[in-house]
Amino acid sequence: MIKIIESPREGMQGFSRIIPTGEKVRYINRLLRVGFDTVEIGSIVSKRLIPQMADSLDVLKELDLDGVFSNVMFLAVNSSGAELLSSVDGITHISYPFSFSPTFLKHNVNATVDQSLDTTELTTRLCKQKGKEAVIYISMAFGNPYGDPWSIDILSEWVGTLHQAGVRTIPLSNVSMEIDSTLISRVYGTLIPMFPDIEFGLHLHTSNQGWFEKVNAAYMAGCRRFDGVINGWGGCPMAGKELLGNLKTENLITYVTRNKFPLNINQSALLEAYQVASEIFLDDPGE
């Protein structure tokens, strides 16, 4: 069964306009009733750099979590954020954007690779202590546009390091560079047999052309966890102007439906979420 992780956090942070707290609550409450495996609702980040997410904890406090079966995920970008989130009720998963690209880390979280690994280890340890799950993304997992060293062998070594640290959920992301289905097949075809107890995911930034081949390549190589954003909005605002949009959740649902895979989606709740999205996302991301 395919897991779909919906990230309104990714969509909202990519907009220049700050969406009011009440509108975020209204939208995320709809998403939590669609049936997604996980909804990533917010983040602990610099209010100066990403003011769109400054009210994330306020949003969480206002959500109606009664009867919700979806996991609730929050992003931390440093140790203090992970420590804070580990003690917050209602959060089931804490995500962190690890990378072995020094340039990406400097731009995105203002950390070195060693510091990023320390935060990964702390996040994983705190989650284990608090009964939450650590979701450690590997950014720039499919190559590096900055010229930092990258290869599948290097990627495999770092996955091994994360595995030793206790990480068992690792979505892979391309962030700001277009990739093709052949590379996706090679990466997952290498990693999944090497680390059968890790749940690998795909956090794909892509244009709307060629998405099917990319998703299918990951699925055929054994990936069953996919991140999406309704309408494909957003991206990593700290990665640079070259960032791509996110994989559309609609496309993931199309892929599942076309292949007749089981998917527990409440269609009426999904339509309600689309309606609210059309009302609150009125400007173009990044303008």
Summary of the structure (lengths in Angstrom):
residues: 287
radius of gyration: 17.4
end to end distance: 37.7
largest distance: 47.5
contacts: 983
relative contact order: 0.16
helix: 43%
strand: 17%
